């Protein structure tokens, strides 16, 4: 709600430079009544895009604490249709260009989302979120192919769903090592780790799982043995293997701009037909 605030330069947010949007968003938030509705990726996958849009719209409107007589929604869908606010709603195509209040709302929303993507880039530095802000650029697609999906990717979004379907319907049977690695990845996620890379390799070395937790990057080697009567997977971590793990961690850190971060080598031992994790050790 602008409520008479003299905000100059309001227009379709896509017609503005990033610097101009940020300046206007700051001015709008300081002088005007506004609300933001957020729905996280996991919930969006669960309830669907249409329901998520309705929920976010309702959350945003509830944050407006002053009286109003009209709600203008950009587009043709009334996200408040089944609420007591429905009689106040007018939908309008290109409202973000034609109605100053909607222009202001679009600017605030765009800047809030872009800032959120910048924070995600710090948490998941391998996807370039700060550059493409989540859109399906070639760089973003290449990162997903290399590192897989992170928790912020919408699994129900068609390109993501198609990629997961291709993986799930692959005719090649899973190797025991693949199953063991997935078990370890699930365990790490449960411990609060974000998986940032799987099976990262160079000509000289390979890392099974790269994860991040509390600012530390973990480089985990997964060793599977069907039985442990003779030895377990940890026996395979020889000095030569340890040297390769160090090389892999340093190479990954340099390539991904985290050379100054704390790096931790780890090994997970998995055994049996039920793929039980028998040990997970941090090395050095």
N, C-alpha and C positions, 0 to 999 in steps of 0.2 A: 504494500500500500504506500503510494507516494505521498498522499495526504498534503499536497501543496508544496512538497520539497522541490526546490529548483535544481533538478539534475539535468545538466546539459549533455547532449550527445547520445541520448538513448536511441538505439535502433536494434535491428537483428544482430545478435551477438556474433554471428558468423561473419558479419561485415566489419568487425572491429579487430584490431591487432591485439595480441595477448597483453601487451602493456596497457593499452587503453581499457580493455576489459577489466584488468586488475584494479586500475585506478577508479573506474566507475563502480566496481563491486564494493570497494572500500567505502566510497562515498555513500552508496545506497545503504549499506549495512549500518553506517554511522547515523544516517538521517531518517531512515524509513523503517516501518514495521515489515518484517519478513519472516518466513518459515522455510525450513528444509526438511524433506522427508527422505530417509535412507532405508534401502532394503539391501541386505548383504547377498552376495552371489549364491551362497548355499540355500538361503530361504527362497530366493528367486527360482532356483532350480526346482524347489519343492512345490511352490504354489503356482508357478507359471508367470509369464511376463505380464499378462493383462491384470492379474490379481496383484502383482507387485506394483504396477503403476497406480492402481486404485489405492493401495495401502499407502504408498509414498505421498500421493496427493492428499489423502485424508490426514496423514501425519503433519504435513506442511501447513494445512489450513488450521489445524488445531492450535498451532503456535501463534496464530494471529490473535492478539488479545484486545484489539479495539473493534468497535462496531463497523460493519460494512453493509452495503445494500446490493452488491453485485460481485460475482466471481466470473472472470473470463478465463477460459481454458484454451490454449493454443491447439488447433486441430479440430477434429470432428467428433471426438469421443468424450462423453461426460463421465469422468472418473468418479464423480460424486452422485451418480444417478440414483443409487439405492440408499442414500443418506438423507437426513433432514435438510441438508444444504442444497439438495437438487433444485428447488425452485429459484435459487439465486444464480444458477449457472447459465452462462451463455458460451457456447463453443464458437470458435472463429478460426478459419484458415488464415495463416500468416499473421496471427495476432501478435507474434513477437516482433513483427515489423510495423504493425499498425497501431498497437495500443502501448503507450509508454510504460504502464505498469507491468505488462507482460514482457516487454523488452527488458525491463529492470530485473524481473524474476529470472529470465533466461540467462542474463549476464551473471547474476549471483550463483545460479545453479552450475553454469559452465565453469566458473572460476573455482567453486567449491569442489567440483569433481576433478578438475585438473590438479588442484592442490592435493587431493586424496591420492591421485595417481603418482604424484611426486613422492609421497610418503611410502607408497608401495614399492617404488623404485629403490628406496633405501633398504627395504626388507627383502626384495627379490631383485637384485641388481643385474640379472642376466637377461631380462626381457625388454629393456629399454622403455619401460612405462613412462618415464619422464619425457620421452620424445614423441611417441605415437599415442600416448594417453589411452591405451587400450584398444585402439582401432586395428583392423586387420591388415596392417601393412605387410609388405614382404619381409621386413626385418622381424616383425612380431611373429609371423608364421614360421620363419626359420628358427627363431628361438624356441618356439613350442615344439617343433620337430626335434630339436637338439636336447632340450631339457625337460620335455613333457609339460603337463599342466600344473599350475600352482593352485592353491586353494581359492584364489580370487577369480579364476577362470570359470565362466558359466558352462557347466557340462551340458545344459539343455540348449545352448546356442548352437545352431545347426552345424557350422564348421567344426566346433568342438565335438558335438555328438557324432558327426560322421567320422572324425578321426578316431574316437573311442570305439566306434562300431567296427572300423577296419582292423583295429588292434584285436578286438574281441572275437572277430570272425576269421582271423588268420588261420590258414590251414596247417601251418607249422605247429606241431605240438610243443608245449612249453618244456624246456629242459629243467632238470632238477635244480640247477643253479638259478634259473630264472625265478622259479617258485620260491626258493630260499631268499633271494634278494627282495622279492615282494613282501615276504613275511617280515624281514628286517625293516623295510621301508615303513610298513604298517606300524611296527613297534616304535620306530623313531617318531612317527607322527603322533602317536599316542603319548609320547614323552614331551611333546611340544616342539618338535623339530619341524621346520619347513624343508621339504625336499626340493632342492634347486637343480639337481642334475642326476641323471642315471646313466651308467655305462659311458661316462665321458672318457675319451681315449685320444691319444696321439700315436705317432709312429713308435714311440719308445715305452709308453706306459698306459695304464687304464685304471680308472677309479670306478668302483661299483656304484657307490652312492655318495653324493655330496649333499649335506644338509646344513642348516643354520639354526642355532638356538642360542638365545641370549647374547647375540653378537659374536659367537664363536662359530667357525666353519669346521664341520666334521667331515673327514674323508674316510669312509668306512669300506673296508674289504670284507666281503662275505665269503665264508668257506663252509661248504656243505659236505657232510659225510653221511652215507646211508646208515653206517653203524660206527661205533667208537671203540670197538673191542681192541683195535690196534693203536689208533690215535684219533684225535679230533682235528677239526679244521685249523685250530690255532698252531698246530705243529708245522703247518705250511708257511708260516711267517718266518722265513729265514732272514738272515742279514741282507742278502741280495734282494729279497722281496721288499724288505723294509726300505732299502735305498730307493727302489723303484716307486714306492708309495710316497716317499719324501719328494722325489722328482715330480711325480704327478700332481701333488698338492701345490708345489711351487709353480708349476706350469699353469695350472688352473687359476691360481691366484693372480699371476701376471696377466694372463689373457683376459681375465674378467675384472681387473682393476681393484682387487682386494688384497694387494700385496702387504698392506699395512695391518690387515685384520689378524686376529688370533686364529691360527690353524691348528687343528687337532687330528692326528691320525687315530684310527680305531679299527678294530677287527671284530666281526661277529661270527660265532661258531653256531652252525645249524645242523641238526642231525635227525635221523629217523624218517620213517614214512610220513609222520605227522609234521615234519619240518619244525621241530621244537628248537627255539633259540636257547642254547645251553650256556653261552657266555657272550658278553659284549664288553670288550676291554678297550680302554683308551691307552694308546701306546706312548711311550716317552713322556 
